[in-house]
Amino acid sequence: MIKSSFIFQLADTLSKQMGKAPLASVTPVSMYPDEQGYSGAKLVRLNCTFSDGETGSFVCKYAGLPERMVMQTLTDQKRAHSPFSYTDGNETKERAWFIMQDVRTSESIPQDTNLWKRKTAAALADIHTDNLMCADQLPHLPHADEEYWNHITTQISISHLEKRCAEDNAFAARYAGMLPKLHKCAERYVHDMTALYRDGTSLTVTHGDLQTIHGDHVRCFQGKPMIIDWGFSRYAPLYIDLVDYFTPEEALLYYEELQNRGIAISKNDFTEGYRMAAAYPAFIYLYPALVQYNRGSAARLDHLLSILCKG
C-alpha cells in the first residue's frame, strides 16, 4: 500500500510540472476491472482536487525500473505521445511507484482509420527517431539481443503450448503435431531478429506490445494518439512496434514519416525488416490466446498458430 504522504508528494509534483494549480487533496480509488492487463502490475487511480477548484485524476503504477525510466525519458522529450509522468528519481531495480497522467479511454477511434493510422505512424516515428541508436542514453533499458529472442519464442510462447499438450490429451491431439514446425519457425525468427539487433541501425525505444487498432495501447486522447503502458519496452528493432498495428501496406505510412525526419533507409531494407519481424505478435500473444482457449474460444490461438506454421 502507498503511504498517503508519498501519494500526495507524487501527485503534487506532477501537477506542478503540468502547470496545474497547487494540489488541495488526493483520494485513492480502485481502477476499473478492465484496466488490469496480463502483467498484473499494481495500479491506483488518484482523484485530485486543486486549489482553484478544478478536479482531475492521475494514475500510480508499481513498475520496474525500465518502464519508469522510459516514461520519464518520453516525458522529458515533450512529444506528448505518451502519458506525462513523474518518477521520484529512485533508481532501484526493484519495482517502485511512479505517477502519470490519466488517459482513461473517453474517445472513440476516428472513423477515418487511414488518417488515424497516419497520425499513429507519425507519433511512433517521433518516439523512434528521438531515441534511435541511443543506447548510451538509455542505460536502464534491456536490450533485445539473442537471449531475449530465445526467451520470446520459448518461455513466453511455445513452452506454454508444450506444457498444455503434456497435460491435456485432447489438446495434444489437436495441436501437438504443429510443434516441430513451430520450433523451426522459432529458430528462424531468433536468427533474423538477432541479425537486426546486431546490425543496430533500427534499434530504439520500442513499446513492444502494440496490438491492432482494436487493442487498448493506442488511445485517442484529445483527438490525438496517446500510447500507454510501456511495461514491455526494450531497446529493440523498431519494426516490432509496426507489425501488428499496421499491415505491410499501411506500414509505408510510417516509412514516409521516417523519411520526413531524415532517416535514410531504403524502401527495400524497410520492407525486409518488417518481413523479418512479422511473426512477433504471433509469439508474444500465444499465451493470451491460450487463456482465451481455456475460456472456450480457440479462434485466436488457431489464427496465431497458422501464422507461425505458415512461416
Solvent accessible surface area in square Angstrom, and as a share of the most:
residue,aa,sasa,rsa
1,M,203,0.91
2,I,13,0.07
3,K,155,0.66
4,S,92,0.60
5,S,84,0.54
6,F,55,0.23
7,I,6,0.03
8,F,80,0.33
9,Q,97,0.43
10,L,0,0.00
11,A,0,0.00
12,D,26,0.13
13,T,35,0.20
14,L,0,0.00
15,S,0,0.00
16,K,125,0.53
17,Q,93,0.41
18,M,58,0.26
19,G,69,0.66
20,K,82,0.35
21,A,25,0.19
22,P,83,0.52
23,L,15,0.08
24,A,57,0.44
25,S,52,0.34
26,V,29,0.16
27,T,75,0.44
28,P,56,0.36
29,V,52,0.30
30,S,101,0.65
31,M,36,0.16
32,Y,116,0.44
33,P,127,0.80
34,D,126,0.66
35,E,34,0.15
36,Q,88,0.39
37,G,47,0.45
38,Y,133,0.50
39,S,89,0.58
40,G,51,0.49
41,A,10,0.08
42,K,114,0.48
43,L,37,0.19
44,V,28,0.16
45,R,7,0.02
46,L,0,0.00
47,N,65,0.34
48,C,3,0.02
49,T,51,0.30
50,F,8,0.03
51,S,73,0.47
52,D,93,0.48
53,G,56,0.54
54,E,111,0.50
55,T,102,0.59
56,G,30,0.29
57,S,24,0.16
58,F,4,0.02
59,V,10,0.05
60,C,0,0.00
61,K,11,0.05
62,Y,63,0.24
63,A,0,0.00
64,G,18,0.18
65,L,6,0.03
66,P,39,0.25
67,E,12,0.05
68,R,1,0.00
69,M,34,0.15
70,V,3,0.01
71,M,1,0.00
72,Q,37,0.17
73,T,34,0.20
74,L,10,0.05
75,T,13,0.08
76,D,89,0.46
77,Q,59,0.26
78,K,172,0.73
79,R,101,0.37
80,A,76,0.59
81,H,33,0.15
82,S,9,0.06
83,P,3,0.02
84,F,61,0.25
85,S,1,0.01
86,Y,37,0.14
87,T,10,0.06
88,D,55,0.28
89,G,52,0.50
90,N,65,0.33
91,E,102,0.46
92,T,48,0.28
93,K,177,0.75
94,E,127,0.57
95,R,124,0.45
96,A,13,0.10
97,W,32,0.11
98,F,1,0.00
99,I,0,0.00
100,M,21,0.09
101,Q,34,0.15
102,D,18,0.09
103,V,9,0.05
104,R,82,0.30
105,T,84,0.49
106,S,86,0.55
107,E,55,0.25
108,S,99,0.64
109,I,52,0.26
110,P,51,0.32
111,Q,184,0.82
112,D,80,0.41
113,T,69,0.40
114,N,92,0.47
115,L,88,0.44
116,W,1,0.00
117,K,18,0.08
118,R,83,0.30
119,K,81,0.34
120,T,0,0.00
121,A,0,0.00
122,A,25,0.19
123,A,2,0.01
124,L,0,0.00
125,A,0,0.00
126,D,15,0.08
127,I,4,0.02
128,H,1,0.00
129,T,29,0.17
130,D,44,0.23
131,N,4,0.02
132,L,24,0.12
133,M,111,0.49
134,C,23,0.14
135,A,35,0.27
136,D,123,0.64
137,Q,128,0.57
138,L,14,0.07
139,P,104,0.65
140,H,59,0.27
141,L,8,0.04
142,P,48,0.30
143,H,67,0.30
144,A,0,0.00
145,D,48,0.25
146,E,76,0.34
147,E,135,0.61
148,Y,18,0.07
149,W,0,0.00
150,N,65,0.33
151,H,68,0.31
152,I,0,0.00
153,T,1,0.01
154,T,51,0.30
155,Q,113,0.50
156,I,34,0.17
157,S,0,0.00
158,I,1,0.01
159,S,43,0.28
160,H,62,0.28
161,L,0,0.00
162,E,62,0.28
163,K,124,0.52
164,R,54,0.20
165,C,13,0.08
166,A,89,0.69
167,E,112,0.50
168,D,39,0.20
169,N,133,0.68
170,A,80,0.62
171,F,1,0.00
172,A,22,0.17
173,A,94,0.73
174,R,129,0.47
175,Y,1,0.00
176,A,35,0.27
177,G,71,0.68
178,M,61,0.27
179,L,29,0.15
180,P,83,0.52
181,K,123,0.52
182,L,0,0.00
183,H,68,0.31
184,K,136,0.58
185,C,7,0.04
186,A,7,0.05
187,E,124,0.56
188,R,114,0.42
189,Y,8,0.03
190,V,15,0.08
191,H,130,0.58
192,D,22,0.11
193,M,0,0.00
194,T,6,0.03
195,A,45,0.35
196,L,20,0.10
197,Y,46,0.18
198,R,171,0.62
199,D,86,0.45
200,G,17,0.16
201,T,82,0.48
202,S,7,0.04
203,L,12,0.06
204,T,0,0.00
205,V,0,0.00
206,T,0,0.00
207,H,0,0.00
208,G,1,0.01
209,D,30,0.16
210,L,5,0.02
211,Q,50,0.22
212,T,58,0.34
213,I,27,0.14
214,H,168,0.75
215,G,27,0.26
216,D,65,0.33
217,H,22,0.10
218,V,9,0.05
219,R,27,0.10
220,C,8,0.05
221,F,36,0.15
222,Q,142,0.63
223,G,32,0.31
224,K,143,0.60
225,P,9,0.06
226,M,12,0.05
227,I,0,0.00
228,I,21,0.11
229,D,50,0.26
230,W,1,0.00
231,G,44,0.42
232,F,59,0.25
233,S,2,0.01
234,R,52,0.19
235,Y,9,0.03
236,A,0,0.00
237,P,0,0.00
238,L,6,0.03
239,Y,6,0.02
240,I,5,0.03
241,D,1,0.01
242,L,0,0.00
243,V,16,0.09
244,D,39,0.20
245,Y,5,0.02
246,F,3,0.01
247,T,65,0.38
248,P,80,0.50
249,E,126,0.57
250,E,47,0.21
251,A,1,0.01
252,L,55,0.27
253,L,19,0.10
254,Y,0,0.00
255,Y,25,0.10
256,E,76,0.34
257,E,18,0.08
258,L,2,0.01
259,Q,78,0.35
260,N,114,0.58
261,R,78,0.28
262,G,64,0.62
263,I,42,0.21
264,A,107,0.83
265,I,41,0.21
266,S,55,0.36
267,K,110,0.47
268,N,124,0.64
269,D,87,0.45
270,F,2,0.01
271,T,76,0.44
272,E,72,0.32
273,G,2,0.02
274,Y,18,0.07
275,R,134,0.49
276,M,31,0.14
277,A,0,0.00
278,A,42,0.33
279,A,17,0.13
280,Y,5,0.02
281,P,13,0.08
282,A,1,0.00
283,F,0,0.00
284,I,14,0.07
285,Y,18,0.07
286,L,0,0.00
287,Y,93,0.35
288,P,14,0.09
289,A,0,0.00
290,L,10,0.05
291,V,24,0.14
292,Q,59,0.26
293,Y,44,0.17
294,N,95,0.49
295,R,185,0.68
296,G,71,0.68
297,S,56,0.36
298,A,21,0.17
299,A,74,0.58
300,R,75,0.27
301,L,0,0.00
302,D,51,0.26
303,H,110,0.49
304,L,11,0.06
305,L,1,0.00
306,S,61,0.39
307,I,54,0.28
308,L,1,0.01
309,C,34,0.20
310,K,173,0.73
311,G,53,0.51
